[in-house]
Every structure is written in structure tokens, then in C-alpha cells.
Amino acid sequence: MWAVCQDGPFVLREVRNSLLLGGNDLEEMKGYVEHIVFRNEDNGYTVFQLTNEDGEITCVGTFPYLQQGEMLRVTGEYKNHSIYGNQLQVTTHELLEPEDLIAIERYLGSGAIKGLGVVFAGRIVRKFKGDTFRIIEEEPERLTEVQGIGVRKAMEIAQQVEEKKDMRKAMIYLQKYGVSLSLAAKIYAYYGQKVYSVLEENPYQIADRIPGVGFKTADEIARRMGICIDSDYRIRSGIVYALLQAVADGHIYLPEEEVLARTCVVLEVELRDISQYLLDLSMEKKIIVKETEEGKRIYPAQYYYMELNTAKMLHDLNVKYDIAEVAIEKRLFEIEKHAELQLDDMQRKAVVEAARNGVMILTGGPGTGKTTTINTMIHFFEKEGLDIYLAAPTGRAAKRMTEATGYEAKTIHRMLELAYVPEEDNRMHYGRNEDNPLEADVIIIDEMSMVDLPLMSMLLRAITVGTRVVLVGDKDQLPSVGPGSVLKDLIESKRFPVVTLTKIFRQAQQSDIVVNAHKINRGETVVLDNQSRDFFFLKRQDADTIISVVLTLIQKKLPKYVNADAFDIQVLTPMRKGLLGVERLNGILQQYLNPPDVKKEEKEYGDKKFRVGDKVMQIRNNYQLEWEIATKYGLVVDRGVGVFNGDIGRIVAINSYTETIEVEFEESKKVSYPFELLDELELAYAVTIHKSQGSEYPAVVIPLLQGPRQLYYRNLIYTAVTRAKRCVTLVGSDATFHEMVNNVNEQKRYTSLAECISQMQ
């Protein structure tokens, strides 16, 4: 229960309920969290082992905050799960102060004392109980009374305990507030003996200083310490957290009134005014408050300056090259003659603009000749003797670019030589930056709609003035998963030459995927008569019937039709939840497309089950994971780090002995996942349309029923249709399809890069 210490500019929105025991079927037990099997950070759903003197039981429930080693009193009902066995379905729980003996045992067995593991820690504490540390410090020879500990080992333990006395006290102190041992070690390493005064004054500052500690962790520590719900520290920290959550939603800033609303939700209070807190945070340089005609904009400071620096770097690169148009036309004539192609006026204009400008943008829908134009640019710059780099945001997009041009294209991260340096605050580092720029005369980036502001910023830092930059993308695709709306903002700034290709070429006109995609984009009626060879709509009105049709298509119809493996056929759906959401679809598709087999290893992880052969997706950026590419004989030919949000691969091995799962991604990159990182993977037989950005599949299947209007809009269905190379099949409600085509609303993103660029002198 939060303490309310003063009258502040808020009212408490929600009071936590006391534990109520109702009914004879409810069980109550007390113990500590031995192991968290699975946790969904989005909704708090957790599976864990609760241990006490009677043994252990698997518990399942929703916990806003939980860490291994915490003491709990839980109430719930036993249920027998068909797969996972007997479980306690927790209905209410109470966090308890850790018992001293348990805290001592956990510390000794944590690895802090080398050579003293969980087993010996348990034996020592059971033998000496509350006298354990006195015995170790004053009578260490008595440790030999514990089975398995000799005189030499006893002296080593005593020496280490003495050397780490201060650390031990701090770690046991932190445990009282629910801090895990690993996190306690990080906190102590940073603050040392100041840790007590730091936490007593303002526990929220650890969220700013310690990697891996967020607002929720600091807030829970503060609650246990009795920090007031109306504490200025808490409110300021909540504001920063709300802004960073907005960044995760794609925004660079928020209007003041939206900051207020989001902060109230985070803090579970009603704030009447936050202007003073914003002023304080501005003085601390954590946020930037910008006055505009529409009102105040609130930026997390790092993203405000990231936008400004990005605008400045683009402005500096946007130089003009004095090349006579007649010379360019002559070179183009030679290229066309040699390659036996005929460019249209806009394609020719695009090459001219790329030759004469430091930054230019090429945009257009499917079938409008972007690839032909890129190839022409490459030939043009090659004849000029210039070094050319090609790149795209994802491995799949880079592979497509390589296949389309015949020149090697890399991911932007790989081009920038991403590396992970654990000695330097466990952060990612790019080998290419302002001190070691890319050695290129021309850089062409494809699929620019996927590039977010942080990646664009890192890319520009590695490009020197005098390098031409060509940005290629479809402005009508969904914006990047990460924060910002870079391609759209660059076009809206009107500071760079933009060439938009609109003509659908003859070969593309034979594809109804291309023709219908353009109709969707223009809001025109798409005829759903199934007279096409590559665009089908199977009308069904029931979710289970739709799923049955989807399975038939993937298993029997489409593989032969598009000459592809079922693994390469992708189901795309608008939502994660619901009858046709990603979560439900993946469970069903796995059961039919990769059923259980005694020859296939499996790994259960919470409510998910991974199996050799499964199609999986990385769901967050991990700059530390190492990958390698090897020949079929095991010879490693390349290594690197970084697996990124949206990368799709296949499980090729599960090793219970080493507790790892091996996944093979695009470009034959193999990554070994420790079991504890399996929360970063999810099944990918079905993925959201947002996650499909930049990808191309032989065939896509799109199940479609009625959904929220704010999520079912034109750009979404346009993006889904354009992911298919040879066949699109929609299954479901034609009324929903037409409603999406007519819905021009988009999810607004608060960005100001266009303004920053426009204001550059």
C-alpha cells in the first residue's frame, strides 16, 4: 500500500485491495520465488516456482512486479493443466519482508563467495542459523563441521566474507526491498557505501544511473521503503518514464496535455498540474520543453538533440554538384543502350537529381521501376569511378537488394560495423562513426520507411560531407517500428529533391498484386471476383472457418502454386490479440505445420512451446547476441553481433544439456540463445503486418475480420498486400477489407524532424 504523506496536486485513483480469503477451495501458502519460468512484461503474466519447507509448487498469475528470491504469501486454487500439470492459479498475493536466514543463504549461494554454491550455503545456514556470519568471522574453523568443507576451504570462505563485508551488508539490506542479488551487486558496484543514503533520499535515481533498472523497478523499491506516493521524486520520474514509453510507441515528443494524461496512468494518480515538475526536469536537463503556437511540446532530452543533430547532418550533406545535365544525359544514353532498357522521364530525372545533389529521395509504389532506377544509378556512378555502398535496414531487405542489383548490399548495422563492448557499460558501438567514416562516394539506402530516427542518426554520423546519399522507399508504407517518421519528415521538409515514380510498367501491370496495391493506395474499389492469377479473396465470416482455410492454403494449395516451401508462406494479421490475432494463430499453426514428433526436441517456456523446425521471430533489438556464418563443413566464415526486432529464422537445434536453442536467420546467420533469453523469441508462422515491413514473401495469407477502426486503416492493408511477390490471398470479411481501404486515418506520430530541417540556414 502506498503511503500518502501530504496534500498534493492529485487524488489517489486506485486503492489496493486487502487480501480476502473466500471459499473453501482456496489455498494459502508462503514461500520464496525460487525460479521465474516465464514472464510477460507487457501484462505481468508470470509462471514461477514457489519454495518453502514443504517443497515447491508451480504458481501462475498476474504480478505487476516480481523477482526471483522474493518472499510471498499467495492465495489461489489448484488446477491441473493438461500439459504443465498441477498449478496454483494465484488470485491474490502479498509481498513479505525476506526472512533473515533466507537472505543470508541467498547471499552466500549467489556466487559472491567463490567456491561456495547453493548446496554448501544451505548446509552452513541450516547448521549455524542466525549465528552464521559470527561463526564465519570469529570461529571460521567451525565451518569444518559442515559436511564437505575442509580447513582450507573454511579459511578461504572466511577471508572472502571479511573482504566483502561491506558489500554483503549492502546486498542483504537491498534484498529487504525486493532487489535481486544480481541487481544489488550492480547497485553496490556503482554507489558503494553511498547506497544507503542514495536509496533513503531518492531511490528513483538508480533508474537513471544503473543499466537495466527502469522506473517500475525503482518505483517498487520506493514503495517498499515507504516513499510517499506524492513524492516529487516519484512524480518527476513518472513523467520521464511516460515520455520514454511514448518513444516506444514511435513518438519523439508529446504535447503537454498528453504527458499529463500518460503520467496519471503510470502513477495511478490524478495530477492537476505538472508545470513545476516540467520546470524541474528541464533544469536537470532530462527533458526539453519547447513552446509552439499549438502549445508546449515535451521531449526526452536525448531525442530532442537527436532530431536537431540529424537535421544538421542532413543539411550539411545537402550540397549541389555542378555537373552539366547534357553530360549526364550522354552517360544515361550509353547506359540505356548497353543495358537495352528504356527509362521514363521520372526515372531519368531521378538519376540526374542523384548526380547533382548530396541528398535525394526516390519514392514510389510497387512496379514503378525503383529497382531499375537504382541499377541505372549504380552504373552511372561506376562509370564516374565512384565507390558505391548499398544498404537496407533488415537482412531480408538487404538480400532482396543484392538479388535485384547484383551488387552486395548489407544491413545498415553491418555496414556501420556494429560491435558489442562489454567493458564499456554493456553498450553497442559502431566501428564507423564521425572519427572513422564510411569510405564511400555514394550510399544508397533502400526501404527507408523502416529506418527510425536513432538508426538514421547513427548512419549520418558515419557519412562525410561530399558523399552522395540516395534514400529509396515507399512513402505510403507504415512508419518504422522504432521512434520517428524519417522518410515522411524528409519529404515534408521540402529541402531535398524528391522524385516520385507513379508509372506502373508493362510487366508489373500483369500483376494484380501491383495493380490492386495502387488501387488501395488511391482509395479505389478493388474487384474481388477471383478472376486473377495472383490476388484472391475467399469470403468467410467465422474465425475458426477462416483458420481452417488458412491451413489448407499453406499446407496444400499455395506451396505448389508459388513453387515455395510452406515455411516461406507468411500469414499476416492486423492484431496480436483476438480470434485472428498473432498469439492464437501461432499456437494453431504450429500444431499443424510443425506437429510434435519424438525425433524433435522441444522446450517449454511459460505458455509457449518451442520445437525444432519452428519458425520464430526476434521481438526486440539485442546488440549483444553473437552470430556466425559457417560452411556445411563447420568452417566459420564470418562472425558478428546483433539480432534485431523483426528478424525471422528457424530453430535448428535445442540442447537441454547446454540449455540453448540454436536459430538460423537470414544469410545463414546462426545464433545460440540461452534458455533465459527465450522471452526475446516468439513463433512467427503468423506475424503482425507492422512486423512484416521490409520483407517480401513468395505468398502471403491475410485473415481478416472486423476490428478496431483506429487499427484497421488503408496504409495497413496496403503494406500487407505489397509484402507478397507471387500471390496474395485474403480470407474473411470483404466488408472489413473495403472499410480498411476507405479509412485514411493513421496513427499519428509526434515528430518534428521536418520542422528542424526547414529551419536550418
KEFI-193944 format. One record per residue (C-alpha): x, y, z. Coordinates in steps of 0.5 Angstrom, whole numbers, padded with zeros to 4 digits, always signed. Last residue first. Layout:
N
XYZ/...
This chain:
761
+0040+0056-0085/+0036+0050-0082/+0029+0052-0080/+0026+0047-0085/+0031+0041-0083/+0028+0042-0076/+0021+0043-0078/+0021+0036-0082/+0025+0033-0076/+0019+0035-0071/+0016+0028-0069/+0009+0027-0066/+0006+0021-0069/-0001+0020-0071/-0004+0013-0072/-0007+0014-0079/-0014+0015-0081/-0015+0014-0089/-0020+0009-0088/-0023+0007-0094/-0019+0002-0096/-0020-0001-0089/-0027-0001-0090/-0027-0005-0096/-0023-0010-0093/-0028-0010-0087/-0034-0011-0092/-0030-0017-0095/-0030-0021-0089/-0025-0027-0089/-0019-0030-0092/-0014-0025-0096/-0010-0029-0101/-0004-0025-0104/+0001-0029-0109/+0008-0028-0113/+0012-0023-0109/+0007-0021-0103/+0009-0016-0098/+0006-0011-0102/-0001-0013-0100/+0001-0012-0092/+0003-0005-0093/-0003-0003-0097/-0008-0007-0091/-0004-0002-0086/-0004+0004-0090/-0011+0004-0091/-0014+0003-0084/-0015-0002-0079/-0012+0000-0072/-0016+0006-0071/-0022+0003-0073/-0022-0003-0068/-0023-0010-0072/-0028-0014-0076/-0025-0020-0079/-0019-0021-0084/-0014-0027-0085/-0008-0025-0089/-0004-0030-0093/+0002-0028-0096/+0006-0031-0102/+0013-0031-0104/+0015-0027-0099/+0018-0020-0098/+0020-0016-0092/+0021-0009-0091/+0016-0008-0086/+0013-0015-0084/+0013-0013-0076/+0008-0008-0078/+0003-0013-0081/+0003-0017-0075/+0006-0024-0075/+0004-0031-0076/+0008-0037-0077/+0013-0033-0073/+0013-0036-0066/+0016-0032-0061/+0023-0030-0059/+0026-0025-0054/+0023-0028-0048/+0027-0034-0050/+0033-0031-0047/+0034-0035-0040/+0034-0041-0045/+0041-0039-0047/+0040-0037-0055/+0045-0039-0060/+0045-0035-0066/+0046-0038-0073/+0047-0033-0079/+0045-0037-0086/+0044-0030-0089/+0037-0030-0086/+0037-0033-0079/+0039-0040-0076/+0036-0041-0069/+0040-0045-0064/+0037-0046-0057/+0041-0047-0051/+0041-0050-0044/+0048-0053-0045/+0045-0060-0043/+0038-0059-0046/+0040-0057-0053/+0035-0055-0058/+0037-0055-0065/+0035-0052-0072/+0030-0047-0070/+0028-0043-0076/+0029-0035-0077/+0026-0028-0077/+0029-0022-0076/+0023-0017-0073/+0027-0013-0068/+0034-0014-0069/+0040-0019-0067/+0047-0016-0066/+0054-0019-0066/+0059-0021-0071/+0062-0027-0074/+0064-0029-0081/+0067-0035-0085/+0066-0041-0079/+0068-0047-0082/+0063-0052-0080/+0063-0057-0086/+0057-0054-0088/+0060-0047-0088/+0059-0043-0083/+0056-0036-0081/+0056-0033-0074/+0052-0030-0069/+0053-0026-0063/+0048-0023-0058/+0050-0017-0055/+0046-0012-0059/+0039-0015-0058/+0034-0011-0061/+0027-0014-0059/+0022-0019-0062/+0026-0024-0065/+0022-0028-0069/+0021-0036-0070/+0019-0041-0075/+0019-0048-0071/+0024-0053-0074/+0026-0056-0067/+0020-0054-0062/+0019-0048-0058/+0013-0049-0053/+0010-0042-0050/+0006-0041-0044/+0012-0041-0040/+0018-0043-0044/+0017-0051-0046/+0023-0053-0050/+0022-0059-0055/+0027-0063-0059/+0024-0067-0065/+0025-0074-0066/+0019-0076-0062/+0015-0071-0066/+0010-0066-0064/+0007-0062-0070/+0011-0057-0074/+0005-0054-0079/-0001-0057-0076/+0001-0055-0068/+0005-0049-0070/-0001-0046-0074/-0006-0047-0068/-0001-0044-0063/+0001-0038-0068/-0006-0036-0070/-0008-0035-0062/-0002-0030-0061/-0002-0027-0068/-0009-0025-0067/-0015-0028-0071/-0019-0030-0065/-0016-0024-0061/-0010-0021-0059/-0004-0019-0063/-0007-0015-0069/-0007-0013-0076/-0005-0020-0079/+0000-0023-0084/+0001-0030-0085/+0007-0032-0089/+0009-0037-0094/+0016-0039-0093/+0016-0044-0089/+0011-0048-0093/+0016-0048-0098/+0016-0045-0105/+0014-0046-0112/+0008-0041-0112/+0002-0046-0114/+0006-0052-0111/+0007-0049-0104/+0000-0045-0104/-0005-0050-0104/-0004-0056-0099/-0001-0054-0093/-0001-0046-0093/-0008-0046-0097/-0011-0051-0093/-0008-0048-0086/-0011-0041-0088/-0018-0044-0090/-0018-0048-0083/-0017-0041-0080/-0022-0038-0083/-0027-0043-0081/-0025-0042-0074/-0026-0034-0075/-0033-0034-0078/-0035-0030-0084/-0031-0033-0090/-0030-0030-0097/-0024-0032-0100/-0021-0026-0103/-0015-0028-0109/-0010-0024-0112/-0004-0027-0116/-0008-0031-0122/-0014-0026-0122/-0021-0028-0123/-0022-0028-0116/-0028-0023-0116/-0026-0019-0111/-0026-0012-0115/-0022-0007-0111/-0025+0000-0111/-0021+0006-0111/-0018+0009-0104/-0011+0011-0108/-0007+0007-0104/-0012+0001-0105/-0012+0002-0112/-0004+0002-0112/-0004-0004-0109/-0009-0007-0113/-0005-0006-0119/+0001-0009-0116/-0002-0015-0113/-0006-0016-0120/+0001-0017-0123/+0000-0016-0131/+0001-0009-0130/+0008-0010-0127/+0011-0013-0134/+0008-0006-0137/+0011-0001-0132/+0007+0002-0127/+0008+0010-0128/+0008+0013-0121/+0015+0014-0119/+0016+0020-0114/+0023+0024-0115/+0024+0028-0109/+0030+0034-0109/+0031+0036-0101/+0029+0042-0097/+0022+0040-0098/+0021+0039-0090/+0015+0034-0092/+0020+0029-0096/+0025+0029-0090/+0019+0028-0085/+0016+0022-0089/+0022+0019-0089/+0024+0020-0082/+0018+0018-0078/+0021+0018-0071/+0021+0012-0066/+0022+0005-0068/+0017+0001-0071/+0018+0005-0077/+0013+0008-0081/+0007+0004-0085/+0008+0004-0092/+0006+0010-0096/+0013+0014-0097/+0015+0008-0101/+0023+0008-0100/+0030+0010-0103/+0035+0015-0100/+0041+0017-0104/+0046+0020-0100/+0052+0023-0104/+0059+0023-0100/+0062+0030-0100/+0061+0032-0093/+0062+0025-0089/+0058+0020-0087/+0059+0016-0081/+0055+0021-0076/+0049+0020-0082/+0048+0013-0080/+0048+0013-0073/+0043+0019-0073/+0039+0015-0078/+0039+0009-0074/+0036+0013-0068/+0031+0016-0072/+0028+0010-0075/+0029+0007-0082/+0023+0003-0084/+0021+0008-0089/+0028+0008-0092/+0027+0001-0095/+0033+0002-0099/+0039+0006-0097/+0044+0008-0103/+0051+0011-0101/+0055+0014-0106/+0063+0017-0105/+0064+0011-0100/+0070+0010-0095/+0065+0010-0089/+0067+0015-0083/+0072+0013-0077/+0072+0019-0073/+0065+0021-0075/+0063+0014-0074/+0064+0007-0077/+0066+0002-0072/+0059+0003-0068/+0059+0001-0061/+0053-0002-0057/+0053-0002-0050/+0055-0006-0044/+0058+0000-0040/+0064+0000-0044/+0068-0007-0042/+0062-0011-0045/+0064-0008-0052/+0059-0010-0057/+0060-0008-0064/+0056-0006-0070/+0061-0005-0076/+0057+0001-0079/+0056-0003-0086/+0053-0009-0081/+0048-0004-0078/+0046-0001-0084/+0044-0008-0087/+0049-0010-0093/+0048-0010-0100/+0053-0013-0105/+0052-0012-0112/+0048-0016-0117/+0042-0011-0117/+0036-0014-0115/+0039-0020-0112/+0043-0016-0107/+0037-0011-0106/+0033-0017-0104/+0038-0020-0099/+0039-0013-0096/+0031-0013-0095/+0032-0020-0091/+0038-0017-0087/+0034-0011-0085/+0035-0004-0085/+0038-0003-0092/+0045-0002-0095/+0049-0001-0102/+0055+0002-0102/+0058+0006-0108/+0066+0008-0109/+0066+0013-0115/+0070+0012-0122/+0065+0016-0126/+0063+0010-0130/+0061+0007-0123/+0057+0013-0121/+0052+0012-0127/+0052+0004-0127/+0050+0005-0120/+0045+0010-0121/+0042+0006-0127/+0041+0000-0122/+0037+0004-0117/+0033+0007-0123/+0031-0001-0125/+0030-0002-0118/+0025+0004-0117/+0021+0002-0123/+0014+0003-0121/+0012-0004-0120/+0011-0003-0113/+0010+0004-0110/+0014+0010-0111/+0020+0014-0108/+0027+0017-0109/+0030+0022-0105/+0036+0026-0106/+0042+0028-0101/+0048+0031-0104/+0045+0033-0110/+0047+0033-0118/+0048+0026-0119/+0042+0024-0115/+0038+0029-0118/+0040+0027-0125/+0039+0020-0124/+0032+0021-0121/+0030+0025-0127/+0032+0020-0132/+0027+0015-0128/+0022+0021-0128/+0022+0021-0136/+0022+0014-0137/+0028+0010-0138/+0029+0005-0144/+0033-0001-0143/+0038-0005-0147/+0043-0005-0142/+0049-0002-0147/+0044+0003-0150/+0041+0005-0143/+0048+0006-0140/+0050+0010-0146/+0044+0014-0146/+0045+0016-0139/+0052+0018-0140/+0050+0023-0145/+0044+0025-0141/+0049+0027-0135/+0054+0031-0139/+0048+0035-0142/+0046+0036-0135/+0052+0039-0133/+0055+0037-0127/+0056+0043-0121/+0055+0039-0115/+0050+0042-0110/+0051+0040-0103/+0046+0037-0098/+0051+0034-0093/+0051+0039-0089/+0043+0040-0088/+0043+0032-0087/+0048+0033-0081/+0044+0039-0078/+0037+0035-0079/+0040+0029-0075/+0043+0034-0070/+0037+0037-0068/+0033+0031-0068/+0038+0027-0064/+0038+0033-0059/+0031+0033-0058/+0031+0025-0057/+0037+0026-0052/+0033+0031-0048/+0026+0027-0047/+0022+0032-0051/+0016+0036-0048/+0012+0040-0053/+0008+0046-0051/+0002+0049-0054/+0000+0050-0061/+0004+0056-0063/+0010+0053-0060/+0014+0053-0054/+0019+0048-0053/+0020+0044-0046/+0027+0040-0047/+0027+0034-0042/+0033+0031-0037/+0037+0037-0037/+0036+0038-0029/+0033+0045-0030/+0028+0042-0035/+0026+0037-0030/+0025+0042-0025/+0021+0046-0030/+0017+0040-0032/+0015+0039-0025/+0013+0046-0024/+0009+0045-0030/+0005+0039-0028/-0002+0041-0026/-0008+0037-0023/-0005+0031-0023/-0010+0025-0022/-0006+0019-0019/-0004+0012-0021/+0003+0014-0023/+0003+0011-0030/-0004+0013-0032/-0003+0020-0029/+0004+0021-0033/+0000+0019-0039/-0005+0024-0038/+0000+0030-0036/+0004+0028-0042/-0002+0028-0047/-0003+0035-0044/+0004+0038-0045/+0004+0035-0052/+0009+0029-0053/+0016+0029-0056/+0019+0024-0061/+0014+0019-0062/+0014+0012-0064/+0010+0008-0059/+0017+0006-0055/+0018+0014-0055/+0012+0015-0052/+0014+0010-0046/+0020+0014-0046/+0016+0020-0044/+0012+0016-0039/+0018+0014-0036/+0021+0022-0035/+0014+0024-0032/+0014+0018-0027/+0021+0020-0025/+0019+0027-0024/+0012+0025-0020/+0017+0020-0016/+0022+0025-0014/+0017+0030-0012/+0014+0025-0007/+0006+0024-0008/+0006+0017-0007/+0011+0018-0001/+0017+0013+0000/+0015+0008+0005/+0022+0004+0003/+0017-0002+0000/+0014+0003-0005/+0021+0006-0007/+0023-0001-0008/+0017-0002-0013/+0018+0005-0016/+0025+0004-0018/+0024-0003-0021/+0018+0000-0025/+0022+0006-0027/+0027+0002-0030/+0034-0001-0028/+0038-0005-0033/+0043+0000-0034/+0044+0003-0027/+0044+0011-0027/+0038+0014-0029/+0034+0008-0026/+0038+0009-0019/+0036+0016-0019/+0029+0013-0017/+0031+0011-0010/+0031+0018-0007/+0034+0020+0000/+0034+0014+0003/+0036+0010-0003/+0042+0015-0004/+0044+0015+0003/+0044+0007+0004/+0048+0006-0003/+0053+0011-0001/+0058+0005+0001/+0059+0003-0006/+0055+0007-0011/+0056+0004-0017/+0059-0003-0015/+0053-0003-0010/+0048-0002-0015/+0050-0007-0020/+0051-0012-0014/+0044-0011-0012/+0042-0012-0019/+0045-0019-0019/+0042-0021-0012/+0035-0019-0013/+0032-0012-0010/+0026-0014-0006/+0027-0008-0001/+0029-0013+0004/+0034-0015-0001/+0038-0009-0001/+0040-0009+0006/+0042-0016+0005/+0046-0013-0001/+0049-0007+0003/+0051-0012+0009/+0055-0017+0004/+0058-0011+0000/+0061-0008+0007/+0063-0015+0009/+0067-0017+0002/+0074-0018+0005/+0071-0021+0011/+0067-0026+0007/+0073-0027+0003/+0077-0029+0008/+0072-0033+0012/+0071-0037+0006/+0078-0038+0004/+0079-0041+0011/+0074-0046+0011/+0076-0048+0004/+0083-0050+0007/+0080-0053+0014/+0075-0058+0010/+0068-0057+0008/+0064-0063+0005/+0060-0064+0011/+0059-0058+0015/+0063-0058+0022/+0069-0056+0018/+0066-0049+0018/+0068-0049+0026/+0075-0047+0024/+0072-0040+0022/+0071-0038+0029/+0070-0030+0029/+0068-0028+0022/+0065-0035+0020/+0062-0036+0026/+0059-0029+0027/+0056-0029+0020/+0052-0036+0021/+0050-0034+0028/+0043-0034+0026/+0043-0041+0023/+0049-0045+0025/+0048-0051+0022/+0042-0050+0017/+0046-0044+0015/+0052-0047+0013/+0048-0053+0010/+0044-0048+0005/+0051-0044+0003/+0054-0051+0002/+0049-0053-0003/+0048-0046-0006/+0055-0045-0008/+0061-0043-0004/+0067-0044-0009/+0068-0036-0010/+0063-0032-0005/+0059-0027-0009/+0057-0033-0013/+0049-0032-0010/+0050-0038-0005/+0052-0034+0001/+0047-0028-0001/+0041-0033-0002/+0043-0037+0005/+0044-0030+0009/+0037-0027+0006/+0034-0034+0007/+0036-0034+0014/+0034-0026+0015/+0027-0028+0013/+0025-0023+0007/+0020-0018+0008/+0013-0020+0005/+0010-0019-0002/+0002-0020-0001/-0001-0024-0007/-0009-0025-0009/-0012-0030-0014/-0006-0035-0016/-0007-0041-0020/-0003-0046-0016/-0001-0051-0022/-0001-0059-0022/+0001-0061-0029/+0004-0057-0035/+0001-0060-0041/-0007-0062-0039/-0006-0056-0033/-0009-0059-0027/-0012-0053-0023/-0010-0051-0015/-0014-0045-0013/-0011-0039-0010/-0008-0035-0005/+0000-0033-0004/+0004-0030+0001/+0011-0028-0002/+0018-0027+0000/+0022-0025-0006/+0028-0029-0009/+0027-0029-0016/+0023-0022-0018/+0016-0020-0019/+0013-0014-0021/+0006-0012-0024/+0004-0020-0022/-0001-0024-0026/-0002-0031-0024/+0001-0038-0025/+0005-0042-0019/+0009-0048-0020/+0009-0051-0013/+0016-0053-0009/+0017-0057-0002/+0014-0057+0005/+0020-0052+0008/+0018-0047+0003/+0019-0046-0005/+0015-0042-0010/+0017-0044-0017/+0014-0039-0022/+0010-0037-0028/+0008-0030-0029/+0003-0026-0033/+0005-0018-0032/+0002-0016-0038/+0007-0013-0042/+0013-0016-0038/+0011-0023-0040/+0014-0027-0035/+0016-0035-0035/+0020-0040-0031/+0021-0035-0025/+0025-0039-0020/+0026-0040-0013/+0021-0035-0011/+0020-0035-0004/+0015-0038+0001/+0008-0037+0004/+0002-0041+0003/-0006-0040+0002/-0011-0045-0001/-0017-0043-0004/-0023-0049-0005/-0027-0047+0002/-0029-0040-0001/-0026-0033+0000/-0020-0031+0003/-0019-0023+0002/-0012-0020+0002/-0013-0012+0002/-0015-0009-0004/-0010-0003-0007/-0013+0004-0007/-0014+0007-0014/-0014+0014-0017/-0011+0017-0011/-0012+0025-0012/-0007+0030-0014/-0004+0036-0013/-0001+0035-0007/-0004+0034+0001/+0002+0031+0004/+0004+0024+0006/+0000+0019+0002/+0004+0012+0003/+0003+0007-0002/+0000+0000+0000/
